[in-house]
């Protein structure tokens, strides 16, 4: 399968909604990697980090501490 004829590499990423951010917070709390979450939402991993830190959607509840990844 090739790239769709509608594909435009210059097209901006999708904007995240508050509902998206709520799901993203739950996924981060579950230990998922930020870059994989970003790929699912077609956004830069930096946007996911901004949701995690509260820079985006600061009114949403976040855990007091995020889970540590297992090595």
C-alpha positions as protocol buffer text, in pm:
chain_id: "A"
residue {
  index: 1
  type: UNK
  ca { x: 0 y: 0 z: 0 }
}
residue {
  index: 2
  type: UNK
  ca { x: 137 y: 340 z: -92 }
}
residue {
  index: 3
  type: UNK
  ca { x: 76 y: 689 z: 32 }
}
residue {
  index: 4
  type: UNK
  ca { x: -279 y: 810 z: -21 }
}
residue {
  index: 5
  type: UNK
  ca { x: -335 y: 1069 z: -292 }
}
residue {
  index: 6
  type: UNK
  ca { x: -479 y: 1289 z: -14 }
}
residue {
  index: 7
  type: UNK
  ca { x: -151 y: 1278 z: 183 }
}
residue {
  index: 8
  type: UNK
  ca { x: 10 y: 1618 z: 226 }
}
residue {
  index: 9
  type: UNK
  ca { x: 333 y: 1628 z: 430 }
}
residue {
  index: 10
  type: UNK
  ca { x: 290 y: 2004 z: 477 }
}
residue {
  index: 11
  type: UNK
  ca { x: -54 y: 1965 z: 635 }
}
residue {
  index: 12
  type: UNK
  ca { x: -52 y: 2064 z: 1004 }
}
residue {
  index: 13
  type: UNK
  ca { x: -112 y: 1806 z: 1274 }
}
residue {
  index: 14
  type: UNK
  ca { x: -456 y: 1757 z: 1416 }
}
residue {
  index: 15
  type: UNK
  ca { x: -560 y: 1975 z: 1709 }
}
residue {
  index: 16
  type: UNK
  ca { x: -623 y: 1788 z: 2033 }
}
residue {
  index: 17
  type: UNK
  ca { x: -958 y: 1820 z: 2209 }
}
residue {
  index: 18
  type: UNK
  ca { x: -1021 y: 1803 z: 2581 }
}
residue {
  index: 19
  type: UNK
  ca { x: -1164 y: 1453 z: 2534 }
}
residue {
  index: 20
  type: UNK
  ca { x: -843 y: 1352 z: 2352 }
}
residue {
  index: 21
  type: UNK
  ca { x: -636 y: 1495 z: 2638 }
}
residue {
  index: 22
  type: UNK
  ca { x: -837 y: 1297 z: 2894 }
}
residue {
  index: 23
  type: UNK
  ca { x: -765 y: 973 z: 2705 }
}
residue {
  index: 24
  type: UNK
  ca { x: -400 y: 1071 z: 2663 }
}
residue {
  index: 25
  type: UNK
  ca { x: -361 y: 1127 z: 3038 }
}
residue {
  index: 26
  type: UNK
  ca { x: -509 y: 782 z: 3106 }
}
residue {
  index: 27
  type: UNK
  ca { x: -273 y: 622 z: 2854 }
}
residue {
  index: 28
  type: UNK
  ca { x: 32 y: 796 z: 3003 }
}
residue {
  index: 29
  type: UNK
  ca { x: -79 y: 686 z: 3350 }
}
residue {
  index: 30
  type: UNK
  ca { x: -98 y: 333 z: 3210 }
}
residue {
  index: 31
  type: UNK
  ca { x: 270 y: 352 z: 3115 }
}
residue {
  index: 32
  type: UNK
  ca { x: 245 y: 395 z: 2738 }
}
residue {
  index: 33
  type: UNK
  ca { x: 526 y: 567 z: 2549 }
}
residue {
  index: 34
  type: UNK
  ca { x: 456 y: 929 z: 2451 }
}
residue {
  index: 35
  type: UNK
  ca { x: 575 y: 879 z: 2095 }
}
residue {
  index: 36
  type: UNK
  ca { x: 332 y: 592 z: 2040 }
}
residue {
  index: 37
  type: UNK
  ca { x: 43 y: 795 z: 2178 }
}
residue {
  index: 38
  type: UNK
  ca { x: 145 y: 1084 z: 1952 }
}
residue {
  index: 39
  type: UNK
  ca { x: 142 y: 857 z: 1647 }
}
residue {
  index: 40
  type: UNK
  ca { x: -214 y: 746 z: 1728 }
}
residue {
  index: 41
  type: UNK
  ca { x: -330 y: 1109 z: 1739 }
}
residue {
  index: 42
  type: UNK
  ca { x: -112 y: 1226 z: 1446 }
}
residue {
  index: 43
  type: UNK
  ca { x: 59 y: 1492 z: 1657 }
}
residue {
  index: 44
  type: UNK
  ca { x: 416 y: 1569 z: 1757 }
}
residue {
  index: 45
  type: UNK
  ca { x: 530 y: 1395 z: 2078 }
}
residue {
  index: 46
  type: UNK
  ca { x: 585 y: 1743 z: 2220 }
}
residue {
  index: 47
  type: UNK
  ca { x: 207 y: 1798 z: 2223 }
}
residue {
  index: 48
  type: UNK
  ca { x: 164 y: 1481 z: 2428 }
}
residue {
  index: 49
  type: UNK
  ca { x: 431 y: 1603 z: 2668 }
}
residue {
  index: 50
  type: UNK
  ca { x: 247 y: 1934 z: 2701 }
}
residue {
  index: 51
  type: UNK
  ca { x: -69 y: 1745 z: 2797 }
}
residue {
  index: 52
  type: UNK
  ca { x: 134 y: 1542 z: 3049 }
}
residue {
  index: 53
  type: UNK
  ca { x: 289 y: 1847 z: 3215 }
}
residue {
  index: 54
  type: UNK
  ca { x: -31 y: 2053 z: 3215 }
}
residue {
  index: 55
  type: UNK
  ca { x: 83 y: 2317 z: 2967 }
}
residue {
  index: 56
  type: UNK
  ca { x: -213 y: 2211 z: 2752 }
}
residue {
  index: 57
  type: UNK
  ca { x: -549 y: 2159 z: 2925 }
}
residue {
  index: 58
  type: UNK
  ca { x: -425 y: 2260 z: 3272 }
}
residue {
  index: 59
  type: UNK
  ca { x: -772 y: 2217 z: 3423 }
}
residue {
  index: 60
  type: UNK
  ca { x: -769 y: 1838 z: 3372 }
}
residue {
  index: 61
  type: UNK
  ca { x: -679 y: 1612 z: 3664 }
}
residue {
  index: 62
  type: UNK
  ca { x: -339 y: 1443 z: 3648 }
}
residue {
  index: 63
  type: UNK
  ca { x: -188 y: 1186 z: 3882 }
}
residue {
  index: 64
  type: UNK
  ca { x: 40 y: 1332 z: 4151 }
}
residue {
  index: 65
  type: UNK
  ca { x: 321 y: 1115 z: 4014 }
}
residue {
  index: 66
  type: UNK
  ca { x: 347 y: 931 z: 3686 }
}
residue {
  index: 67
  type: UNK
  ca { x: 434 y: 559 z: 3685 }
}
residue {
  index: 68
  type: UNK
  ca { x: 797 y: 460 z: 3639 }
}
residue {
  index: 69
  type: UNK
  ca { x: 882 y: 244 z: 3341 }
}
residue {
  index: 70
  type: UNK
  ca { x: 1013 y: -103 z: 3406 }
}
residue {
  index: 71
  type: UNK
  ca { x: 1367 y: -166 z: 3281 }
}
